[in-house]
Amino acid sequence: MHPTASTMPQQPPRLFTALCVLTIVGNLGLIVVNLLKVGLLDAAIRNGGVGADASVYLNVLLGAVLISCAGAAFGAALMLLGRRLGYRIYAVSTLLHLAATAGVILLWAMTVYFLFVAALLFLYCFIPVGFLLYFRRHRGWLG
């Protein structure tokens, strides 16, 4: 082994870098969309379009989604910098996001639109799971 080989910076796979960037951009987009949902939910509650009981759960779920999106974006940014802590933050945030999505699926189960929306949400869950598994497999280069 060449003596300077250990001092050479280790580069992540290109796909790893691309998925980190997509994760950051996607989660920032989700934050914007969900902030709009917070405003819409507030207006619906004030106008009586959402029951008081449901509004509590919806606010909690929206808060969990916002926190998980911010955490996932922050974790991906740390992974871009080569920090293993970024993977841990991303993993916890993704699991929180999946739990919140499961809660939303349960709320949709109480409406007539359940089948269509639940199917879309179920398919949506494959994206963060796929990213999480890929990042887990390639986390070895993180310091």
C-alpha positions in Angstrom: 0.0 0.0 0.0 1.3 3.4 -0.9 2.1 5.5 2.2 0.1 8.5 1.0 -3.0 6.4 0.1 -4.4 6.7 3.6 -4.1 10.5 3.6 -6.0 10.8 0.3 -9.6 12.1 0.8 -12.2 9.4 0.4 -14.9 10.3 -2.1 -18.5 9.1 -1.9 -20.1 7.4 -4.8 -21.7 9.9 -7.2 -25.2 8.5 -6.7 -24.7 9.0 -2.9 -23.9 12.7 -3.5 -26.8 13.0 -5.9 -29.3 11.4 -3.5 -28.1 13.7 -0.7 -28.7 16.7 -2.9 -32.1 15.3 -3.9 -32.9 14.7 -0.3 -32.1 18.3 0.7 -34.1 19.8 -2.2 -37.0 17.4 -1.7 -37.3 18.0 2.0 -37.0 21.8 1.6 -39.9 21.5 -0.9 -41.9 19.4 1.6 -41.3 22.0 4.3 -42.8 24.7 2.0 -45.8 22.5 1.0 -46.5 21.5 4.6 -46.2 25.1 5.9 -48.9 25.9 3.3 -50.9 23.0 4.7 -50.6 24.5 8.2 -52.1 27.7 7.0 -54.9 25.9 5.2 -55.6 23.8 8.2 -55.8 26.8 10.4 -58.3 28.5 8.0 -60.3 25.3 7.9 -60.5 25.0 11.6 -61.6 28.7 12.0 -64.3 28.2 9.3 -65.5 25.0 10.9 -64.4 22.8 8.0 -62.3 20.6 10.3 -63.6 19.2 13.6 -61.9 20.1 16.8 -60.9 16.5 17.5 -59.4 15.9 14.1 -57.6 19.3 14.2 -55.4 18.2 17.2 -54.2 15.1 15.4 -53.6 16.9 12.1 -51.6 19.6 13.8 -49.4 17.0 15.6 -48.9 15.1 12.3 -48.0 18.3 10.4 -45.6 19.2 13.2 -44.0 15.8 13.0 -43.7 16.0 9.3 -42.1 19.5 9.4 -39.6 18.4 12.1 -38.8 15.2 10.1 -38.2 17.1 6.9 -35.9 19.6 8.5 -34.0 16.8 10.2 -33.7 14.8 7.0 -32.4 17.8 5.1 -29.9 18.6 7.9 -28.8 15.0 8.0 -28.3 14.8 4.3 -26.3 18.1 4.4 -24.0 16.5 7.1 -23.6 13.4 5.0 -22.5 15.6 2.1 -19.8 16.8 4.4 -18.8 13.2 5.2 -20.2 13.2 8.8 -21.7 9.9 10.1 -23.9 11.9 12.5 -25.7 13.0 9.3 -26.8 9.4 8.6 -28.1 9.0 12.1 -30.1 12.2 12.0 -31.4 11.3 8.6 -32.4 7.8 9.7 -34.3 9.0 12.8 -36.0 11.8 10.8 -37.0 9.3 8.1 -38.5 6.9 10.6 -40.4 9.8 12.2 -41.7 10.8 8.8 -42.8 7.3 8.0 -44.6 7.1 11.4 -46.4 10.4 10.6 -47.3 9.1 7.2 -48.8 6.0 8.8 -50.8 8.3 11.0 -52.1 10.2 8.0 -53.1 6.9 6.3 -55.1 6.1 9.4 -56.8 9.4 9.3 -57.6 9.0 5.6 -59.1 5.6 6.6 -61.9 7.4 8.2 -63.0 9.1 4.9 -64.4 7.9 1.6 -61.2 8.8 -0.2 -59.2 6.2 1.7 -58.3 3.7 -1.1 -56.9 6.2 -3.5 -55.1 8.4 -1.0 -53.9 5.5 1.0 -52.5 3.8 -2.1 -50.6 7.0 -3.0 -49.2 7.4 0.5 -48.2 3.8 0.6 -46.3 4.1 -2.7 -44.8 7.4 -1.5 -43.3 5.5 1.5 -41.0 3.5 -0.8 -39.0 6.6 -1.7 -37.7 7.5 1.8 -37.3 3.7 2.6 -35.2 3.3 -0.6 -33.1 6.3 0.1 -32.5 5.1 3.7 -31.5 1.7 2.6 -29.1 3.1 0.0 -27.5 5.5 2.6 -27.2 2.7 5.1 -25.4 0.5 2.6 -23.0 3.3 1.6 -22.5 4.9 5.0 -19.0 3.3 5.3 -17.2 6.3 3.8 -18.7 8.6 6.4 -16.3 9.6 9.2 
